Amino acid sequence: MLHKDIEAERQRFIEALIEYKKLKGHDITVVFDGVKGGEATESRTVTGGISVIYSALGETADAVIKRTLTQSKKYWIVISSDRDIQAHAWSSGSVPIDSEDFLKVLERKMTAYEYPDEEEDEEYVPRKKGTPRRLSKKEKAQKRALNKL
C-alpha cells in the first residue's frame, strides 16, 4: 500500500514539473531511489520532457546525483535539502538550492500562471544566516540561480 502512495506522489511531482517546464523551458532531471524496489540496473525515462532516473537496486539516488554532477561538465542547479548533496554540488561547480526554496518558487510560478492578472511578488530572496549587510559568494550564486528558476 505504501509503495503505491509513493509512486502516486512521484507522479504528481513529475506532473507539476512538466507544467513548470512548459512555463520556463528548463531541462529538468529528477532522480528517485530505486534501492528497495528498484531494478537491477539504473532506469532512465523521459516523461513530458522531464528526464526521470530511478537508481539501481542497492544504489541511492544521492549516489546517482553525485555521479552525474562529477561526470557532467555542465552547470547544474541542484534542488536538494541534503547537506552532503549541496556540498558536492558546490564542489562540482554547480549551485544547490534548498528544496523548500524551490517549492516556494514553483508554487509562485504556478500561481502566477493560473492567475495572470495578479501581480507577481518581487524576486524571491532565500533565507539568510549571519550578517545582513552583504551576501556571501554562495548566497549570491544561489540568488542568481533562484532568479533563473
N, C-alpha and C positions, 0 to 999 in steps of 0.2 A: 504494500500500500504506500509506504513512504517513498519508494522508488518512483512510482507514478506521479506523486506530488512534486518531487524534484524535477522530473522531466517536464511536467506541465509548467513549472516556474521557469525552467530554462527556455522553454518555447516562448513563453510570454516575454521574457527578456530579449530573446532574439527578435521577436516581432517589434518590440519597442526600438531596438537598434536599427531595424530595417526602415522604420518610419524616420528615424533620426538621419540615417544615411540619405534618404530621399531629400531631406532638407539641406544637409550640409555637404554631401558628396564625398565624405572622407572614406578612405579604405579602412575597414574595421575587421579585426580578427578577435574572436573570443575563444578562450581556452577553458575547457571543463575537465574536471577529474574523471578519469575512467578507471581509477585504481581498483575499486571493489567489483564493479560490474562491467568493466570495460573489456575490450577485445585484446587479443594478444599483441596486436600492433596498433600503432597510433592511427587514429581515424581522422580524415580531413574531408569536409564537405563545404559546399557554398550554398547558402540559403538566402535568397533575396539580395544577393550581392555581399552578404556577410560571410567571411571565412570562419568556419566553426571547426575547432580541433578538440578531439577527445584524446586524452593521454592514454598510452598503452597500459595494459594490466600491470600493476606494480610500479608505475611511474606516476608522479604527481603532476598536476597542472603547473605548479611552480617550477618544476624541473623543465617542462616544455617551454615555459615563458623565458626562463634564464637561457636555455639553449638557443632559442630564437633570437634573443637580444644579442647574445655573444656571436652567433654565426652571421647575423644580418649586418650589413654595413649601412643600413639606412636609419634615419631618425625616427624614433617611435615616441608617441605619447602613451605611457603605460598607466592604465587605470587599475589601481590595487591599493588596499589598505594594509597589506602585508609589508612590514618594515624591511624584511630581507629582500623582497622583490623590488621595493623602492630603492634600496641601496644598490642593488645590482643594476637597476635601470640607470641611476646616476653614473655608475662606473662604466657603463656601456655607451655613454654619450646620449642617452635618452632622458626624457623628463617624466617622472612619476606624478600622477595626480591621485589624491585620495578618492576612494570610491564614493564617499558621501558627497564630496565636492562635485564629482561628475554627475551624480544623480540629481543634484540641485540644478546643474546646468541643463541636463536632459529634461527635467521637469519644466524648467523655464522656457526652453526652446519649444517643447511640445505644446505648452500652454499658449505661447505666442503664435504658434502655427494654427491652433484651434480657434483662437480669438484674436484675429489680426488687428482689430480696431483698438484693442487695449495697448497702451504704451508698454514697451519692454523696459524692465528695470535697467539701471545703469550697470556698467560692466561688473561682473562678479569678482570679488576680492576674497581669496581664501583666508581662512582664519590664521592669525599670526601669533607667534610666540616671541618673547623678548622685547627689545626696544622698538617703539612705534615710529621712530624717526626715519629710518631708511630700511628698505628691503634688502635682504641678502641676495647674493647672486642666484642662489637656488630659488628663492621666493620670486625673484624677477622672472626666471625661466618658467616657473610654474604659472605665474600670472599671464605670461605670453601664451603659454600652451592652453590655459583655460579660455583665453580670449579667442583662440582659434576654434575651440570647440563650440 
